[in-house]
């Protein structure tokens, strides 16, 4: 079933009133798990430059892209290689992507990243590294507001080790425009919730993104998420839902083909792999005990990723 477009809250990262902003974030994360983030510090010109460079990579011949095929969660993933809805009987998702992992850090190996040759795509690497660093900075600032939203000290996630060399992944995505004639439903990205802490998504403005607020209800009701120029679409991941004892929602979402080619850039902000994720004291009580045991962030993400890719 479909509803009209969902009206997502708009959060201003530069608001001079952090407490009221934190309250707005809390309400958004409890109600829907999605919101728009504006004034985040990533320039519109850089958005456009990254989009242009992304298009150049995906327009390369397949044999050239396959030279950078995904290894250690970095590099190129071809069409249909991934199926996010692991319960679905349909083929893999109709998209191709390119992963860029953390650039630097004490506990993260940054030289695992793969890069197109400079002769083939001049300034491609420097553009992506610039964007990666700027979005990571926005995400770290947002994490402080999320801590306040959870009635914690604004430095809580830093003190917990989550932001000590955080595990930031940039994923460039390309959805082909043509609609296949098939007896099966074809998804750009099949229904899923993100695995980690936070996702900051930028798109080219082409529609297709939908959310389902009540993921356990049947029938599922899907709502379109509109593009807001210059804003990130931010959503809570499963790890944050786990951390908050399900107070914050990790909302089911998908991308449906529209007949138009679509590009987006998803930035997954996850904790340092050695960070222990356990129920926050502000999110549990005698009447609401912890639902999940403590787990290392890296182990949790590794297990979730194992079942995502089509064999």
C-alpha positions as CSV (number, residue, x, y, z in Angstrom):
1,X,0.0,0.0,0.0
2,X,1.1,3.6,-0.7
3,X,0.5,6.9,1.1
4,X,1.4,10.4,0.0
5,X,4.9,11.7,0.5
6,X,6.0,11.8,4.1
7,X,6.7,15.2,5.8
8,X,10.2,14.8,7.4
9,X,11.4,17.2,10.1
10,X,14.2,19.6,9.1
11,X,17.1,19.8,11.5
12,X,19.5,22.8,11.3
13,X,23.0,21.7,12.3
14,X,24.1,25.3,13.0
15,X,21.1,26.2,15.2
16,X,22.2,28.4,18.2
17,X,19.8,26.4,20.4
18,X,21.3,22.9,20.8
19,X,18.8,21.8,23.5
20,X,15.7,22.6,21.4
21,X,17.5,21.0,18.3
22,X,18.2,17.9,20.3
23,X,14.5,17.7,21.3
24,X,13.5,17.9,17.7
25,X,16.0,15.2,16.8
26,X,14.7,13.0,19.5
27,X,11.1,13.4,18.3
28,X,12.1,12.6,14.7
29,X,14.1,9.5,15.7
30,X,11.3,8.2,17.9
31,X,8.5,8.9,15.4
32,X,10.1,7.9,12.1
33,X,13.9,7.5,12.3
34,X,14.4,9.9,9.3
35,X,15.0,13.7,9.0
36,X,16.5,16.3,6.8
37,X,19.8,17.9,7.9
38,X,20.5,21.4,6.6
39,X,23.4,23.9,7.1
40,X,25.8,20.9,7.5
41,X,28.8,22.5,6.1
42,X,29.1,20.5,2.8
43,X,29.1,23.0,0.0
44,X,26.6,22.6,-2.9
45,X,29.4,22.9,-5.4
46,X,31.1,19.9,-3.8
47,X,27.9,17.9,-4.0
48,X,27.7,18.6,-7.7
49,X,31.4,17.8,-8.2
50,X,31.0,14.4,-6.5
51,X,27.9,13.7,-8.5
52,X,29.8,14.5,-11.8
53,X,32.7,12.3,-10.8
54,X,30.4,9.5,-9.7
55,X,28.7,9.6,-13.2
56,X,32.1,9.4,-14.9
57,X,33.1,6.3,-13.0
58,X,29.8,4.4,-13.6
59,X,29.9,5.3,-17.3
60,X,33.2,3.4,-17.7
61,X,33.1,0.0,-19.5
62,X,32.2,-2.9,-17.2
63,X,35.6,-4.5,-17.7
64,X,37.3,-1.3,-16.3
65,X,35.0,-1.1,-13.3
66,X,35.5,-4.8,-12.6
67,X,39.3,-4.1,-12.1
68,X,38.2,-2.4,-8.9
69,X,35.7,-5.1,-7.9
70,X,34.8,-5.0,-4.2
71,X,37.4,-6.4,-1.7
72,X,37.4,-5.9,2.0
73,X,34.2,-3.9,1.7
74,X,35.9,-1.4,-0.7
75,X,35.5,-0.9,-4.4
76,X,33.0,-1.7,-7.1
77,X,29.8,-3.8,-6.7
78,X,28.1,-4.6,-10.0
79,X,24.4,-4.8,-10.8
80,X,22.4,-7.5,-9.0
81,X,25.3,-8.5,-6.8
82,X,23.6,-7.4,-3.6
83,X,20.1,-8.1,-2.2
84,X,19.3,-6.0,0.8
85,X,16.0,-7.8,1.5
86,X,17.4,-11.3,2.3
87,X,13.9,-12.7,2.8
88,X,12.9,-11.9,-0.8
89,X,12.9,-14.4,-3.6
90,X,13.6,-11.8,-6.3
91,X,16.9,-11.3,-8.0
92,X,19.5,-9.0,-6.7
93,X,18.9,-5.3,-6.5
94,X,19.1,-3.2,-9.7
95,X,22.0,-0.9,-8.8
96,X,25.7,-0.7,-8.9
97,X,27.9,1.0,-6.3
98,X,31.4,1.9,-5.2
99,X,32.6,1.8,-1.6
100,X,35.2,4.1,-0.1
101,X,36.1,3.3,3.5
102,X,37.8,5.3,6.2
103,X,40.7,7.4,5.0
104,X,42.8,7.5,8.2
105,X,42.8,6.4,11.8
106,X,44.7,4.6,14.5
107,X,42.6,1.4,14.4
108,X,41.3,1.4,10.8
109,X,43.4,0.3,7.9
110,X,42.9,3.0,5.3
111,X,45.1,1.6,2.5
112,X,42.4,-1.0,1.7
113,X,40.6,1.6,-0.4
114,X,40.7,1.1,-4.2
115,X,40.9,4.0,-6.6
116,X,40.5,4.5,-10.3
117,X,43.7,5.4,-12.1
118,X,44.4,9.2,-12.1
119,X,45.0,9.0,-15.9
120,X,41.5,7.6,-16.4
121,X,39.6,9.8,-13.9
122,X,41.7,12.9,-13.0
123,X,41.0,14.4,-9.6
124,X,38.5,11.6,-8.8
125,X,40.3,10.4,-5.7
126,X,40.9,13.9,-4.3
127,X,37.2,14.9,-4.8
128,X,36.0,11.8,-3.0
129,X,38.5,12.2,-0.1
130,X,37.4,15.8,0.3
131,X,33.7,14.9,0.4
132,X,34.4,12.0,2.7
133,X,36.1,14.2,5.3
134,X,33.5,16.9,5.1
135,X,30.5,14.5,5.6
136,X,32.4,12.8,8.4
137,X,32.8,16.1,10.1
138,X,29.1,16.8,9.8
139,X,28.2,13.4,11.1
140,X,30.5,13.8,14.2
141,X,28.8,17.1,15.0
142,X,25.4,15.6,14.6
143,X,26.4,12.7,17.0
144,X,26.9,15.3,19.8
145,X,23.3,16.5,19.3
146,X,22.1,12.9,19.2
147,X,23.8,12.4,22.6
148,X,21.9,15.4,24.0
149,X,18.7,14.0,22.5
150,X,19.3,10.8,24.5
151,X,19.7,12.8,27.8
152,X,23.5,12.1,27.7
153,X,26.5,14.3,27.9
154,X,27.2,15.8,24.4
155,X,30.6,14.0,24.4
156,X,29.2,10.6,25.4
157,X,29.8,8.9,22.1
158,X,33.3,10.3,22.0
159,X,34.1,9.0,25.5
160,X,32.6,5.6,24.6
161,X,35.2,5.3,21.8
162,X,32.6,5.5,18.9
163,X,34.2,8.6,17.5
164,X,37.8,7.6,18.0
165,X,38.7,6.8,14.4
166,X,35.1,6.1,13.5
167,X,34.3,3.7,10.7
168,X,33.0,6.0,8.0
169,X,32.0,4.5,4.6
170,X,31.0,6.5,1.5
171,X,28.9,4.5,-1.0
172,X,28.4,5.9,-4.5
173,X,25.2,4.5,-6.0
174,X,23.9,4.3,-9.6
175,X,20.4,3.0,-10.4
176,X,19.8,2.4,-14.2
177,X,16.9,4.2,-15.7
178,X,15.4,1.4,-17.9
179,X,12.6,-0.6,-16.4
180,X,12.9,-4.3,-17.0
181,X,10.1,-6.5,-18.2
182,X,9.9,-9.2,-15.7
183,X,7.4,-11.4,-13.8
184,X,9.3,-10.5,-10.6
185,X,9.2,-7.2,-8.9
186,X,12.5,-5.3,-9.6
187,X,13.9,-3.1,-6.8
188,X,16.5,-0.5,-7.1
189,X,17.2,-1.3,-3.4
190,X,14.9,-3.8,-1.8
191,X,13.4,-3.2,1.6
192,X,15.9,-3.0,4.4
193,X,17.1,-1.0,7.4
194,X,20.7,0.2,7.6
195,X,23.0,-1.7,9.8
196,X,25.1,0.9,11.5
197,X,24.8,4.0,13.6
198,X,23.8,6.8,11.2
199,X,23.4,7.3,7.4
200,X,23.7,10.7,5.7
201,X,22.3,10.5,2.2
202,X,22.6,13.0,-0.7
203,X,20.7,12.4,-4.0
204,X,20.5,13.9,-7.5
205,X,16.9,14.8,-6.9
206,X,15.4,11.8,-8.8
207,X,12.7,10.1,-6.7
208,X,12.3,6.5,-5.7
209,X,13.2,6.5,-2.0
210,X,10.3,5.2,0.2
211,X,10.0,4.5,3.9
212,X,7.8,2.2,5.9
213,X,7.3,3.5,9.4
214,X,5.7,0.3,10.9
215,X,8.0,-2.5,9.6
216,X,6.2,-5.3,11.4
217,X,2.7,-4.3,10.3
218,X,0.9,-6.0,7.4
219,X,0.1,-4.8,4.9
220,X,3.2,-2.5,4.8
221,X,2.5,1.1,4.0
222,X,5.1,2.9,2.0
223,X,5.6,6.7,1.8
224,X,7.7,8.6,-0.7
225,X,10.6,10.7,0.6
226,X,10.9,14.0,-1.3
227,X,14.3,15.5,-2.3
228,X,15.2,18.7,-0.4
229,X,17.8,20.6,-2.3
230,X,21.1,21.0,-0.3
231,X,19.9,18.8,2.6
232,X,21.1,15.4,3.7
233,X,18.4,12.8,4.4
234,X,19.6,11.3,7.7
235,X,18.3,8.0,9.1
236,X,19.0,5.9,12.2
237,X,20.6,2.5,11.7
238,X,20.1,-0.8,13.5
239,X,23.1,-0.3,15.7
240,X,21.7,2.9,17.1
241,X,18.3,1.3,17.5
242,X,20.1,-1.5,19.5
243,X,22.1,1.1,21.5
244,X,18.9,3.0,22.5
245,X,16.9,-0.2,23.4
246,X,14.6,0.4,20.4
247,X,13.7,4.0,21.5
248,X,15.1,5.3,18.2
249,X,13.7,3.7,15.1
250,X,15.8,2.0,12.4
251,X,13.2,2.4,9.7
252,X,12.5,0.1,6.8
253,X,13.2,1.8,3.5
254,X,13.7,0.9,-0.2
255,X,14.3,2.5,-3.6
256,X,11.8,1.8,-6.4
257,X,12.7,2.2,-10.1
258,X,11.1,5.2,-11.7
259,X,12.2,4.9,-15.3
260,X,14.8,7.6,-14.7
261,X,18.5,7.1,-14.1
262,X,19.3,7.9,-10.4
263,X,22.5,8.7,-8.5
264,X,23.0,9.1,-4.8
265,X,25.8,9.2,-2.2
266,X,25.2,7.4,1.1
267,X,27.6,8.0,4.0
268,X,27.5,5.4,6.7
269,X,28.8,6.7,10.0
270,X,29.6,3.7,12.2
271,X,31.6,3.5,15.5
272,X,35.2,2.4,15.8
273,X,35.1,-1.4,15.3
274,X,36.4,-1.9,18.8
275,X,33.6,0.2,20.4
276,X,31.3,-1.9,22.6
277,X,27.6,-1.2,21.9
278,X,25.4,-1.8,24.9
279,X,22.1,-0.5,26.0
280,X,22.3,3.1,27.2
281,X,21.4,3.7,30.8
282,X,19.0,6.5,29.7
283,X,17.1,4.0,27.6
284,X,16.4,1.2,30.0
285,X,14.7,0.7,33.4
286,X,13.2,-2.1,35.5
287,X,10.1,-2.0,33.4
288,X,12.1,-1.8,30.1
289,X,15.3,-3.9,30.6
290,X,18.0,-4.2,27.9
291,X,16.8,-6.2,24.9
292,X,20.2,-6.9,23.5
293,X,23.5,-8.1,24.9
294,X,26.7,-6.0,24.5
295,X,28.6,-6.5,21.2
296,X,31.6,-5.1,19.5
297,X,30.6,-2.8,16.7
298,X,33.0,-4.4,14.1
299,X,31.7,-7.9,14.8
300,X,28.1,-6.8,14.5
301,X,28.6,-5.1,11.2
302,X,30.6,-8.0,9.8
303,X,27.9,-10.5,10.6
304,X,25.2,-8.3,9.0
305,X,27.2,-7.7,5.8
306,X,27.9,-11.4,5.3
307,X,24.3,-12.2,4.3
308,X,23.8,-9.2,2.0
309,X,25.6,-10.3,-1.1
310,X,24.2,-12.6,-3.7
311,X,26.2,-15.8,-4.1
